[in-house]
Amino acid sequence: MNKPSKRVPFKEAKCFPLRHCSRNAIGLQTASDASINGDGEEHDLCNWDELKFSLIPTDYMYVMKCSSGEGAFSQGHLTRYGNVELSPSSGVLNYGQGLLEGLKAYRGDDNRIRLFRPEQNALRMQMGAERMCMPSPTAEQFVGSIKQTALANKRWVPPPGKGSLYIRPLLLGTGAILGVAPSPEYTFLAYASPVGNYFTGSMHFSVEDKVYRAIPGGTGGIKSITNYSPIYKAVTQAKAKGFTDVIFLDAATGKNIEEATACNIFVAKGNVISTPPIAGTILPGITRKTIIEVASWLGYQIEERAIPLEELMNADEAFCTGTAIAIKPVGSVTYQGQRVEYKTGEGTLSETLFRTLTGIQTGRIEDTMGWIVEID
């Protein structure tokens, strides 16, 4: 085993987005083979207080392959984080045959590292793969790859309360193909980046009534890589006007709310919490599923149904859920010049749910449901 070279000092460094930080500056070339188990100075890598939700490449990624005719993925392996080689005629580049997932590793006050419901991500990837005519890893392979990715990069898991290690699994059609057809070869890979908050403060939405995120019979209910870029224009225009994000309406009637760019939405009125149903155009969020269960424990009535825009505009409170944002309160919604504001902050439902969710994820609240996977 090679002796590790001298490590670049990190104590005065800041975590910058990739465009501001070279691979040398984050020490990728200095990690030894011994660090495949994540050994190293976890808390001296950067200024965790300035951590944003932006890419900071870590040490390792996980890769496994499935070739045509095999039908199952071979045993995968960890490799140094870096660029991947693709044929110009690969299925993912030409026809968008690909899926993504997202989950986090959390460091608790006891310094142990935890994953939250990773088997649900595995099942969701399998559902998406079936829709996209792709093979997918088994649940055991998926969860095993996430454990290994988190452990190999555990020095990048932020200290308690400073953020988390975001893990991005990808399933890609990497085989070369010219005709419109499924790829002959597939690659699963998972990489990681330490992240802070996706948004700071409450969210302020505009309602989009000309562009639709998903259509019945489409891929809105899975995490296809093709779901996101078609709405960039609408979101960019909204942000230019000072909004945080966009709420999209259903394509069938144009009257009911569906979800935002990358999160599910909930509406609260009295003791009733409502959220749009999973019916092919709404992503089955794992945080969404969890919050439905937690809110039920707390005594709230949960309704999964179509929600007219007018109901959102007359709600007591609204909030969004997702892996990247956890739970974020909605501060305001604007539609055709009408702005409605909602309760936020201490004492709100979203604050109670946030504290409960993050308490379970970080070990401060006992996990009685078997949701936590401890890896360290």
N, C-alpha and C positions, 0 to 999 in steps of 0.2 A: 504494500500500500504506500502510495507516495506521501511524502511529508507535505503537509499543507503549507502553501506559501504565505507570506506575511499578509495579514488581513488589513484592508483599508480601514482607517478609523472612521467611526460613524457617529460619534457622540455629538458632533456639531452639525451633522448633515440634516437635511430636511427631506421629507418625502414629496417629490415632485412628480407630476405626470410624466409619462415616458418621454415626451418631446423635450423635457427639461432635464432629463437624467440619463446618462449613458449607461450601458451595461457595466462598464468598468466602475462607474461611480457607485453602483449598488452591489459590487463585489461578486458578481456571478463567476468570474474567472478565478476567484480565490478560494472557493469552497472545495474542501477535500472530499475524497470518497467517504471519509468517516462521517461527514455531515449528511449522508443520506438518511440518517436517523434523526436529523434535525438538531444535532448538538451544536451549540454556539451561543453567542450572547444575544438572547432574544430581544432584550430591551434597549440595546445600544445601536440598533440599526438606523434609526432616524428619530425625528421629533414627532412622536405619536400624537401630540396635541394638535398638530397641523395636518393630520391625515385626512385626505379627501376620498371621494369615490372615483378614483382614477387608477390607471394601470401602473403598478410597480412590479416588474418581473421578479420572480423569486428564483429559487435554486433548481427545482426539479418539476417535471411534468410526467404524466403517466400515459403510456401508449399501448394499444393492442389492436390487432388486425383481424379482418375476416375476408377471405378470398372467395371468389365465385365457386359455388358448388359445395363449400364447406358447411355453410348453414349455421356455424357457431364461431364465436370469437376464440382465438387462441389465447394462451396465457400471456398477459401483458407484462410490462416492465417499466421501471422508472428510468428516465433519461434526463440529461441536462435541459433546462428550459432554453428554447431557441426556435429559430424558424423551421418550418416544415416544408418539404419539397412536394410539389403537386404537378401533375401533368396538366398542360394547358387545356386538354380535353377531358379533364376530370368531371364527373357528374356534378359535384358541388359547385364548381366554377361556371359550368355551362347551363345547368338547369336548376341550381339551387337546392339540390337534394342534401339537406342537412338539418340537424336538430341541435338545440342547445339546452342546457340546464343551468341552474345556479343554486348553490347552497353555501353555508358558512360553517367555519369552525370557530368556536368561542373559547376564550380563556377565562376561567372562573377565578374567584378570589382565592380558591385553594390551589391555583396554578395548574389545574387539570384542564385538558382540552376536550371539548365536547362537540359532537355533531348533532343536528336536530332533524330527526325523521328522514334520514337519507334514503331509506327504502321506498319512500313515497316518490322521490325524484327518479329512482330506478323504474318504478312502475309507470310513471308519467312518460319517461323516455321510451319504454316499451310500447305504450299506447301510440305515441307519435311515430315510432318506427313502423308499426303496422300500417298506419295511415299513409306513410311515405314509401312503402315497399322496400324497407330496409331491415336487415337483421339487427338485433340489439343484444347487448350484454345481458346475461342473467342478472337477477337482483343481487346475487352473491358476488358476481364479478364487479358489478357497478359499485356496491358498497365497499368492497375490498379495495378497489382503485382509489376511492375517495379517502379511505383511511390511510393508505400508503402516501397519497399526495399530501395530505395534511401533516402526517408525521415527518415526511422528508423535508417539509417547509415549516416545521413548527417554530423555528426561531423567528418567523415572520408573523406569527399570531400575536396581535397587539396585546398589551397589558389589559387587565380588566377595566372595562369602562371606556377604553380608548378606541375601540373598533373591533374588527373581526377579520378572519382570513376568508376572503371570498373565493370559492372554488367553482370554476367554470368547466363542466364536462361538455364535450362536443361529440356528435356522431355525424360523420361526413362520408359522402360518396366520393371516394378518392380514386377509384379506378377510371381508366381512360375509356371514353365512349363518345361517339359522334352522333348517332341517332338518338331520338327522344325515347329513352328507356332507362330502367334502373341501372346503377353503376355495377360493374363486375367486381369491385373491391371496396371495402369499407374500413374506415379508421375511427376508433374511439380514442379520444385523448382528454386529459383533464389537467388544467393548469390553475395556478392560484395567485392571488394578489391581496395584500393587506388593504383594507378599505375603512374609511370613516363613513359619515352619514351621506346617503344619496341626496337628500334634501335637508336643509336646515330650516327649522321653524315649521309653521303650518303651510299647507299647500293652497295655492290660489289658481283656480281653474277657469278656462274659457270652455264653452260648449261648442263642439265642432258639428255643424249640421250639413256640410257639403262633402266631406271625406269620411269614409267608413273604414274602421279598422278591420272588420271581418264581415263575411257574408254567409248566409246559411249554405251548408254543404262545402264550405271552404276549409281553411286550416287554422281558423281563429282559436279553436279549442286545443291545439297542440303548440309546442314551442318550436315551430318551424323557423328557420333563419330567414325565411322570406316574409315573415309577418311584420317586420319592423321598419325597413327602409321606405316602404310605400307611404308611411305616415310622417316621415321626417319633415316634409314641407309644411304640413299643418302645424306640427309641434314647433318648428323653427319660427314660423310666423307668430304663433301665440307667445312664445318666449320673447320675441322682439317687442311685444306690446306689454311686457312686464308680468306675464302669467308664469306660473310654475310648470304647468302641464295642461293637457287637453282631456276633456271627457268626451268619449265617442258615443254616438247614438246607434241604435240597431238599424241595420240596412233595410229590413223588411218594412218597417213602419215609419222610421225616422222620429219616433215619439218616446222611446224608452232608452234609458241610460244603459250602457254595457260596461265599459271599463276605461281606464286611462291608458297611457302609452305602455306602461309595464307594471300595472298594479290593479287589483280588484278594488271595488268601492262598496261601502256600506252606508246605509241611511238609518238614522235613529229618530224615533218619534215616541215619546213616553217610554214604555217598557218594551217596545217592539223594535227589533233590529232587522232590517231587510237588506237583501243583496240580490243582484240578478242571478238567475239560475244557470247551471251548467247545461247548455243545450247545443253545443257545437260551435258557438261563436265566443264564448267566455272561457278564458284559460282557467283550468281547475287548479287554482293556487293552493300551495301547501299551507302557507300562512292563512289564507282564507279559510281552508278546512279547519285549521287549528282554532281560529278565532270563533268560528261557529260553535265548536265544542266547548271552548272556555266560556263564552258568553252564556251558553245553556247552563253550565254549572253555576254561574253567578245569578241565575234566576231570570234571565231575559228570554222573551219569546222571539224565536228566530223564524224568519220567513224567507224562503228562496223563491222569488217570483219576479215577473216583469215589473219594473219600476218606472212609471211615467216621469218625464223630466220635471213636471209640475210638483211631483211629490218630493223630489230632491230639493227643489226651490223652497218648499215649505217645511223642511225637516228641522228638528231641534239641533241635530248634530250630524256630521258626516265625517267619515274617515276612510283611508285607503290602507290596503295590506299588500305585502309582497316580501320576498326574501331580501331584496336590496334595501327596502325602506322600513321593514318590520311593520310598524303601525304609525301612520302619520295623520294628524287631524287636518280636515279641510277647513281653511280659514274663510274662503269665499268661493262662490261660483258666479260667473257672469255669462249671461245669454242675451244676445240682441240688445245690449246696452243696459240690461237690468242686472244689478249686482246684489247678491244675497250673502250675508255674513253669518257665521256659525260660532257657537261656543267653542273655545279651545283652552288648553291649560289645565291647571290643577282642578280636581273635582269632576272632570269630564269623563265620560265613558271611555273614550279613546285612551286617556291617560291611565285609567284603571287596567284596561286590557293590555296596554303596552308594558306596564310594570309586571303584570302577571306573565306575559309571554317571555319577556327578556329574563325574568327571574328564573323560569324553568330552563331556558336555554343556557344560562350561565351557572346553574347549580344553586342559586340563592333560594329557590323554591323547590321543594321535593317533587320529583317526577314520578307520579303515580300511574302514568299511562304507558310507560315503556317507550317514550319518544326519544330519549337521550341515548346516544352511543358515545361512551367514554373511550378515548383512544390513547390517553396519556395519564 
